[in-house]
Amino acid sequence: MKLVVGLGNPGKQYETTKHNIGFMVIDAIADSVSHTPWKEEQRAEVCSITVDGEKVLLVKPQTFMNASGESVGPLIRYYKIDPSDVYCIYDDMDLPVGKLRIRPNGSSGGHNGIKSLISHIGTENFPRFRVGIGRPLPQWTVIDHVLAPFS
């Protein structure tokens, strides 16, 4: 079994923000294939798909970005999923908009959602899909930037 988690913030006010690119990717995957109904589990929205005969959980933590591990940690323990089978999708300001960088493991790079995952999973050894959202405009703060929609 695999777990694919998109990081973001719950709530209508965050749906289209750059910080929610992880949720957007999970929704795009779910929209493109047959999946089970979404359900609330371990403080996350979860559905499952089948890829090449293997069950894959699609996960959107409902704990807010900086506490994502509070949801993902219990899920991987309940389903006995190895951290190397947890794929994380999240925003990255150090990449140009739309650029994708895939890494098999690594540090948080200062991203609080990843810090939370590392803390609750107990390892840095899980694959990451970093999706570029670009840098803030000169007069914007980081918060203004990540909580703004894409232009």
Residue frames as a rotation matrix with the C-alpha (Angstrom) as fourth column:
MET 1
0.579 0.815 0.000 0.00
0.815 -0.579 0.000 0.00
0.000 0.000 -1.000 0.00
LYS 2
-0.611 -0.703 0.364 1.11
0.705 -0.693 -0.153 3.54
0.360 0.163 0.919 -0.78
LEU 3
0.355 0.659 -0.663 0.02
0.804 -0.577 -0.143 6.87
-0.477 -0.482 -0.735 0.66
VAL 4
-0.462 -0.410 0.786 0.05
0.747 -0.657 0.096 10.07
0.477 0.632 0.610 -1.41
VAL 5
0.201 0.478 -0.855 -0.43
0.879 -0.474 -0.058 13.16
-0.432 -0.740 -0.515 0.74
GLY 6
-0.085 -0.148 0.985 -0.98
0.612 -0.788 -0.066 16.68
0.786 0.598 0.157 -0.51
LEU 7
-0.522 -0.147 -0.840 -0.23
0.816 -0.375 -0.441 19.45
-0.250 -0.915 0.315 1.94
GLY 8
-0.472 0.412 0.780 -2.56
0.243 -0.789 0.564 22.41
0.847 0.455 0.273 2.34
ASN 9
-0.964 0.249 0.089 -5.02
-0.184 -0.390 -0.902 24.14
-0.190 -0.886 0.422 4.61
PRO 10
-0.519 0.843 0.144 -8.65
0.855 0.516 0.062 23.11
-0.022 0.155 -0.988 5.09
GLY 11
-0.051 0.648 -0.759 -11.48
0.441 -0.668 -0.600 25.53
-0.896 -0.366 -0.252 4.38
LYS 12
0.620 0.458 0.637 -13.03
0.765 -0.171 -0.621 27.36
-0.176 0.872 -0.456 1.44
GLN 13
0.923 -0.217 -0.317 -10.92
-0.211 -0.976 0.055 30.49
-0.321 0.016 -0.947 2.02
TYR 14
0.019 -0.997 0.071 -7.72
-0.537 0.050 0.842 28.52
-0.843 -0.054 -0.534 1.25
GLU 15
0.578 0.316 0.753 -8.92
0.231 0.821 -0.522 26.35
-0.783 0.475 0.401 -1.66
THR 16
0.881 -0.155 0.447 -7.28
0.437 -0.094 -0.895 28.34
0.181 0.983 -0.015 -4.46
THR 17
0.787 -0.618 -0.002 -4.19
-0.553 -0.705 0.444 29.59
-0.276 -0.348 -0.896 -2.61
LYS 18
0.269 -0.799 -0.538 -0.63
-0.690 0.230 -0.686 28.72
0.672 0.556 -0.489 -3.60
HIS 19
-0.503 -0.465 0.729 -0.10
-0.861 0.345 -0.374 27.02
-0.078 -0.816 -0.573 -0.23
ASN 20
0.179 0.701 0.690 -2.81
-0.519 0.663 -0.539 24.50
-0.836 -0.261 0.482 -1.23
ILE 21
-0.005 -0.227 -0.974 -1.09
-0.988 0.153 -0.031 23.19
0.156 0.962 -0.225 -4.35
GLY 22
-0.932 -0.339 0.128 -0.76
-0.360 0.907 -0.216 19.81
-0.043 -0.247 -0.968 -2.62
PHE 23
-0.311 0.908 0.282 -4.54
0.002 0.297 -0.955 19.57
-0.951 -0.296 -0.094 -2.16
MET 24
0.307 0.429 -0.850 -5.04
-0.789 -0.384 -0.479 20.70
-0.532 0.818 0.221 -5.78
VAL 25
-0.492 -0.565 -0.663 -2.80
-0.829 0.537 0.158 17.91
0.267 0.627 -0.732 -7.09
ILE 26
-0.910 0.218 0.352 -4.57
-0.002 0.847 -0.531 15.29
-0.414 -0.484 -0.771 -4.93
ASP 27
0.045 0.987 -0.155 -7.95
-0.206 -0.143 -0.968 16.52
-0.978 0.075 0.197 -6.23
ALA 28
0.130 -0.056 -0.990 -6.68
-0.979 -0.167 -0.119 16.39
-0.159 0.984 -0.077 -9.83
ILE 29
-0.878 -0.446 -0.174 -5.52
-0.461 0.885 0.062 12.80
0.126 0.135 -0.983 -9.34
ALA 30
-0.660 0.683 0.313 -8.85
0.149 0.527 -0.836 11.81
-0.736 -0.506 -0.450 -7.77
ASP 31
0.195 0.777 -0.598 -10.79
-0.504 -0.443 -0.741 13.54
-0.841 0.446 0.305 -10.56
SER 32
-0.100 -0.337 -0.936 -8.88
-0.995 0.047 0.089 11.62
0.014 0.940 -0.340 -13.22
VAL 33
-0.789 -0.197 -0.582 -9.47
-0.226 0.974 -0.023 8.08
0.571 0.114 -0.813 -11.90
SER 34
0.370 0.885 -0.282 -12.11
-0.075 0.331 0.941 5.98
0.926 -0.327 0.189 -10.21
HIS 35
-0.770 -0.619 0.156 -11.82
-0.183 -0.020 -0.983 6.27
0.612 -0.785 -0.097 -6.42
THR 36
-0.337 0.626 -0.703 -13.68
0.896 0.443 -0.035 5.35
0.290 -0.642 -0.710 -3.27
PRO 37
0.642 0.595 0.483 -15.82
0.379 -0.795 0.475 8.04
0.666 -0.122 -0.736 -1.63
TRP 38
-0.397 -0.731 0.555 -13.91
-0.173 -0.535 -0.827 10.60
0.902 -0.424 0.086 0.42
LYS 39
0.645 0.553 -0.528 -14.11
0.456 0.277 0.846 9.93
0.614 -0.786 -0.073 4.16
GLU 40
0.431 -0.468 0.771 -12.76
-0.736 -0.677 0.000 11.56
0.523 -0.567 -0.636 7.31
GLU 41
0.834 -0.258 -0.488 -10.03
0.408 0.883 0.231 9.47
0.372 -0.391 0.842 8.90
GLN 42
0.145 -0.826 -0.545 -7.32
0.967 0.002 0.253 10.46
-0.208 -0.564 0.799 11.41
ARG 43
0.319 0.082 -0.944 -8.12
0.199 -0.980 -0.018 14.17
-0.927 -0.183 -0.329 10.89
ALA 44
-0.772 -0.511 -0.378 -7.74
-0.283 -0.255 0.924 13.88
-0.569 0.821 0.052 7.11
GLU 45
0.515 0.790 -0.331 -9.89
-0.698 0.163 -0.698 13.51
-0.497 0.590 0.635 4.02
VAL 46
-0.598 -0.724 0.343 -9.00
-0.462 0.662 0.590 10.12
-0.655 0.195 -0.730 2.55
CYS 47
0.706 0.680 -0.199 -10.02
-0.627 0.469 -0.622 8.14
-0.330 0.564 0.757 -0.52
SER 48
-0.154 -0.789 0.595 -8.36
-0.165 0.614 0.772 5.21
-0.974 0.020 -0.225 -2.23
ILE 49
0.547 0.169 -0.820 -7.49
-0.833 0.014 -0.553 4.33
-0.082 0.986 0.148 -5.80
THR 50
0.589 -0.408 0.698 -5.86
0.208 0.911 0.356 1.29
-0.781 -0.065 0.621 -7.35
VAL 51
0.517 -0.540 -0.664 -2.69
-0.847 -0.436 -0.305 1.61
-0.125 0.720 -0.682 -9.40
ASP 52
-0.179 -0.570 -0.802 -1.31
-0.692 0.653 -0.310 -1.52
0.700 0.499 -0.512 -11.08
GLY 53
0.215 0.414 -0.885 -3.25
0.208 0.866 0.455 -3.67
0.954 -0.282 0.100 -8.63
GLU 54
-0.582 -0.481 -0.655 -1.95
0.744 0.011 -0.669 -1.82
0.328 -0.877 0.351 -5.54
LYS 55
0.566 0.799 -0.201 -4.09
0.797 -0.468 0.382 0.23
0.211 -0.377 -0.902 -3.17
VAL 56
-0.653 -0.694 0.303 -3.08
0.599 -0.719 -0.353 3.89
0.463 -0.049 0.885 -2.92
LEU 57
0.239 0.685 -0.689 -4.52
0.927 -0.372 -0.048 6.23
-0.289 -0.627 -0.724 -0.31
LEU 58
-0.288 -0.217 0.933 -4.98
0.493 -0.869 -0.050 9.85
0.821 0.445 0.357 -1.39
VAL 59
0.089 0.193 -0.977 -4.78
0.995 -0.050 0.081 12.09
-0.034 -0.980 -0.196 1.67
LYS 60
-0.121 -0.083 0.989 -5.56
0.169 -0.984 -0.062 15.74
0.978 0.160 0.133 2.44
PRO 61
-0.571 -0.136 -0.809 -4.76
0.800 0.128 -0.586 16.45
0.184 -0.982 0.035 6.12
GLN 62
0.318 0.772 0.550 -7.33
0.453 -0.634 0.627 18.69
0.833 0.049 -0.551 7.80
THR 63
0.444 -0.264 -0.857 -4.95
0.884 -0.029 0.467 19.83
-0.148 -0.964 0.220 10.55
PHE 64
0.942 -0.214 -0.258 -3.64
-0.270 -0.941 -0.204 22.90
-0.199 0.262 -0.944 8.70
MET 65
0.690 -0.675 -0.262 -0.31
-0.226 0.143 -0.963 22.91
0.688 0.724 -0.054 6.91
ASN 66
-0.101 -0.882 0.460 2.04
-0.758 -0.232 -0.610 23.30
0.645 -0.410 -0.645 9.87
ALA 67
-0.242 0.075 0.967 0.49
-0.818 0.521 -0.245 20.34
-0.522 -0.850 -0.065 11.74
SER 68
0.270 0.384 -0.883 0.14
-0.892 0.446 -0.078 17.91
0.364 0.809 0.462 8.80
GLY 69
-0.614 -0.623 -0.485 2.15
-0.391 0.774 -0.498 15.23
0.686 -0.116 -0.719 10.59
GLU 70
-0.698 0.423 0.578 -0.52
-0.588 0.122 -0.799 14.99
-0.408 -0.898 0.163 13.30
SER 71
0.462 0.878 -0.126 -2.75
-0.758 0.317 -0.570 13.41
-0.460 0.359 0.812 10.67
VAL 72
0.437 -0.337 -0.834 -0.24
-0.699 0.456 -0.551 11.55
0.566 0.823 -0.036 8.48
GLY 73
-0.614 -0.738 0.279 1.69
-0.737 0.410 -0.538 9.91
0.283 -0.535 -0.796 11.33
PRO 74
-0.324 0.558 0.765 -1.35
-0.552 0.545 -0.631 8.06
-0.768 -0.626 0.131 12.72
LEU 75
0.675 0.583 -0.452 -2.45
-0.693 0.291 -0.660 7.04
-0.253 0.759 0.600 9.20
ILE 76
0.124 -0.680 -0.723 0.85
-0.714 0.444 -0.541 5.39
0.689 0.583 -0.430 8.32
ARG 77
-0.790 -0.373 0.487 0.96
-0.613 0.524 -0.592 3.60
-0.035 -0.766 -0.642 11.67
TYR 78
0.044 0.898 0.438 -2.64
-0.634 0.364 -0.682 2.39
-0.772 -0.247 0.585 11.37
TYR 79
0.873 0.335 -0.354 -2.12
-0.474 0.418 -0.775 1.08
-0.112 0.844 0.524 7.83
LYS 80
0.470 -0.781 0.412 1.47
0.178 0.540 0.822 -0.07
-0.865 -0.313 0.393 8.55
ILE 81
0.935 -0.146 0.323 2.87
0.290 -0.211 -0.934 1.92
0.204 0.967 -0.155 5.61
ASP 82
0.113 -0.975 -0.192 6.63
0.947 0.048 0.317 2.24
-0.300 -0.218 0.929 5.33
PRO 83
0.296 -0.021 -0.955 7.81
0.096 -0.994 0.052 5.88
-0.950 -0.107 -0.292 5.16
SER 84
-0.765 -0.630 -0.134 9.43
-0.087 -0.104 0.991 5.16
-0.638 0.769 0.025 1.78
ASP 85
-0.635 0.634 0.441 5.87
0.755 0.389 0.527 4.52
0.163 0.668 -0.726 0.49
VAL 86
0.351 0.673 -0.651 4.60
0.710 -0.645 -0.283 7.94
-0.610 -0.363 -0.704 1.64
TYR 87
-0.442 -0.427 0.789 4.70
0.865 -0.434 0.250 10.44
0.236 0.793 0.562 -1.23
CYS 88
0.062 0.404 -0.913 4.30
0.684 -0.683 -0.256 14.09
-0.727 -0.608 -0.319 -0.24
ILE 89
-0.157 0.003 0.988 3.24
0.869 -0.475 0.140 16.91
0.470 0.880 0.073 -2.58
TYR 90
0.403 0.270 -0.875 3.71
0.756 -0.637 0.151 20.51
-0.517 -0.722 -0.461 -1.44
ASP 91
0.952 0.039 0.304 4.49
0.208 -0.813 -0.544 24.09
0.226 0.581 -0.782 -2.44
ASP 92
0.160 -0.950 -0.266 8.01
0.896 0.026 0.444 25.46
-0.415 -0.310 0.855 -2.82
MET 93
0.879 0.187 -0.439 8.80
0.090 -0.968 -0.233 29.17
-0.469 0.165 -0.868 -3.11
ASP 94
0.010 -0.973 -0.229 12.36
-0.347 -0.218 0.912 28.47
-0.938 0.070 -0.340 -4.24
LEU 95
-0.605 -0.129 0.786 11.13
0.615 0.552 0.563 27.00
-0.506 0.824 -0.254 -7.52
PRO 96
-0.905 0.316 -0.284 9.60
-0.422 -0.750 0.510 28.97
-0.052 0.581 0.812 -10.40
VAL 97
-0.067 0.979 0.194 5.84
-0.754 0.078 -0.653 28.65
-0.654 -0.190 0.733 -10.78
GLY 98
0.752 0.556 -0.354 4.93
-0.654 0.564 -0.505 25.24
-0.081 0.611 0.787 -12.15
LYS 99
-0.108 -0.847 -0.520 8.39
-0.700 0.436 -0.566 23.68
0.706 0.303 -0.640 -11.93
LEU 100
0.910 0.409 0.069 8.43
-0.359 0.692 0.626 20.25
0.209 -0.594 0.777 -10.27
ARG 101
-0.237 -0.971 -0.024 11.33
-0.788 0.207 -0.580 18.84
0.568 -0.119 -0.814 -8.26
ILE 102
0.835 0.479 -0.271 11.22
-0.286 0.799 0.529 15.25
0.470 -0.364 0.804 -7.04
ARG 103
-0.267 -0.911 0.314 13.48
-0.822 0.045 -0.568 14.05
0.503 -0.410 -0.761 -4.24
PRO 104
-0.040 0.235 -0.971 13.65
0.129 0.965 0.228 10.62
0.991 -0.116 -0.069 -2.58
ASN 105
0.451 0.129 -0.883 14.26
0.882 0.088 0.464 12.15
0.138 -0.988 -0.074 0.87
GLY 106
-0.378 -0.693 0.614 15.90
0.492 -0.712 -0.501 15.10
0.784 0.113 0.611 2.62
SER 107
-0.842 0.008 -0.539 15.50
0.484 -0.429 -0.763 17.82
-0.238 -0.903 0.357 5.19
SER 108
0.154 0.966 -0.206 12.47
0.788 -0.246 -0.565 20.08
-0.596 -0.076 -0.799 5.56
GLY 109
-0.464 -0.391 0.795 14.21
0.808 -0.554 0.199 22.93
0.363 0.735 0.573 3.75
GLY 110
-0.995 0.065 -0.075 12.45
-0.017 -0.855 -0.518 25.25
-0.098 -0.514 0.852 6.21
HIS 111
-0.420 0.900 -0.115 8.95
-0.401 -0.070 0.913 24.13
0.814 0.430 0.390 5.16
ASN 112
-0.577 0.180 0.797 6.84
-0.811 -0.013 -0.584 23.81
-0.094 -0.984 0.154 8.32
GLY 113
0.582 0.807 -0.100 4.50
-0.812 0.572 -0.113 21.20
-0.034 0.146 0.989 6.84
ILE 114
0.429 -0.528 -0.733 7.47
-0.156 0.756 -0.636 18.96
0.890 0.387 0.241 6.04
LYS 115
-0.627 -0.617 0.476 8.97
-0.549 -0.083 -0.832 19.63
0.553 -0.783 -0.287 9.49
SER 116
-0.026 0.727 0.686 5.71
-0.960 0.172 -0.219 18.33
-0.277 -0.665 0.694 10.98
LEU 117
0.800 0.299 -0.521 5.75
-0.489 0.828 -0.275 15.22
0.349 0.475 0.808 8.78
ILE 118
-0.078 -0.919 -0.386 9.36
-0.205 0.394 -0.896 14.44
0.976 0.009 -0.219 9.68
SER 119
-0.614 -0.138 0.777 8.57
-0.758 -0.170 -0.630 14.88
0.219 -0.976 0.000 13.37
HIS 120
0.155 0.823 0.547 5.52
-0.883 0.364 -0.296 12.60
-0.443 -0.437 0.783 13.31
ILE 121
0.827 0.050 -0.559 6.83
-0.381 0.781 -0.494 9.99
0.413 0.622 0.665 10.87
GLY 122
0.783 -0.563 0.264 10.19
-0.124 0.274 0.954 9.87
-0.610 -0.779 0.145 12.63
THR 123
-0.105 -0.833 0.544 12.36
0.683 0.337 0.648 10.03
-0.723 0.439 0.534 9.52
GLU 124
-0.059 -0.021 -0.998 13.32
-0.545 -0.837 0.050 12.24
-0.836 0.547 0.037 6.57
ASN 125
-0.894 -0.438 0.093 13.26
-0.205 0.586 0.784 9.19
-0.398 0.682 -0.614 4.29
PHE 126
0.054 0.892 0.448 10.08
0.608 0.327 -0.724 9.70
-0.792 0.312 -0.525 2.28
PRO 127
-0.554 -0.298 0.778 9.73
0.832 -0.232 0.504 10.96
0.030 0.926 0.376 -1.31
ARG 128
-0.080 0.480 -0.874 8.70
0.332 -0.814 -0.477 14.55
-0.940 -0.328 -0.094 -1.98
PHE 129
-0.142 0.145 0.979 7.19
0.967 -0.191 0.168 16.32
0.211 0.971 -0.114 -4.96
ARG 130
-0.322 -0.063 -0.945 7.92
0.471 -0.876 -0.102 20.01
-0.821 -0.478 0.312 -4.63
VAL 131
0.186 0.497 0.848 5.76
0.976 -0.196 -0.099 22.22
0.117 0.845 -0.521 -6.85
GLY 132
-0.774 -0.632 -0.029 7.07
0.633 -0.773 -0.049 25.70
0.009 -0.056 0.998 -7.59
ILE 133
0.428 0.896 -0.118 4.98
0.898 -0.436 -0.049 28.69
-0.095 -0.085 -0.992 -6.57
GLY 134
0.112 -0.485 0.867 7.67
0.524 -0.713 -0.467 31.36
0.845 0.506 0.174 -7.13
ARG 135
-0.683 -0.476 -0.554 8.86
0.726 -0.359 -0.586 34.13
0.080 -0.803 0.591 -4.83
PRO 136
0.282 0.798 -0.532 6.73
0.811 -0.495 -0.312 36.90
-0.512 -0.343 -0.787 -3.31
LEU 137
0.495 -0.050 0.867 6.49
0.546 -0.759 -0.355 40.27
0.676 0.650 -0.348 -5.04
PRO 138
-0.499 -0.848 0.180 8.86
0.377 -0.399 -0.836 42.86
0.780 -0.349 0.519 -3.49
GLN 139
-0.538 0.327 0.777 6.11
-0.656 -0.741 -0.142 44.50
0.530 -0.586 0.613 -1.40
TRP 140
0.537 0.797 -0.276 4.58
-0.487 0.560 0.670 41.18
0.689 -0.225 0.689 -0.24
THR 141
-0.099 -0.480 0.872 5.32
-0.935 0.345 0.084 39.07
-0.341 -0.806 -0.483 2.81
VAL 142
-0.948 -0.234 -0.217 5.73
-0.288 0.922 0.261 35.30
0.139 0.310 -0.941 2.55
ILE 143
-0.611 0.783 0.121 2.28
0.339 0.396 -0.853 34.92
-0.716 -0.480 -0.507 4.16
ASP 144
0.074 0.622 -0.780 0.72
-0.572 -0.614 -0.544 37.28
-0.817 0.486 0.310 1.58
HIS 145
-0.425 -0.362 -0.830 2.30
-0.905 0.193 0.380 35.23
0.023 0.912 -0.409 -1.19
VAL 146
-0.994 -0.043 -0.104 1.44
-0.045 0.999 0.025 31.68
0.103 0.030 -0.994 -0.08
LEU 147
-0.490 0.870 -0.059 -2.14
0.487 0.217 -0.846 32.63
-0.723 -0.443 -0.530 0.86
ALA 148
-0.188 0.393 -0.900 -2.81
-0.700 -0.697 -0.158 34.38
-0.689 0.600 0.406 -2.47
PRO 149
0.675 0.428 0.601 -4.37
0.127 0.735 -0.666 32.57
-0.727 0.526 0.442 -5.43
PHE 150
-0.401 -0.750 0.527 -2.40
0.694 0.126 0.709 31.91
-0.598 0.650 0.470 -8.59
SER 151
-0.255 0.282 -0.925 -2.65
-0.431 -0.889 -0.153 34.74
-0.866 0.359 0.348 -11.09
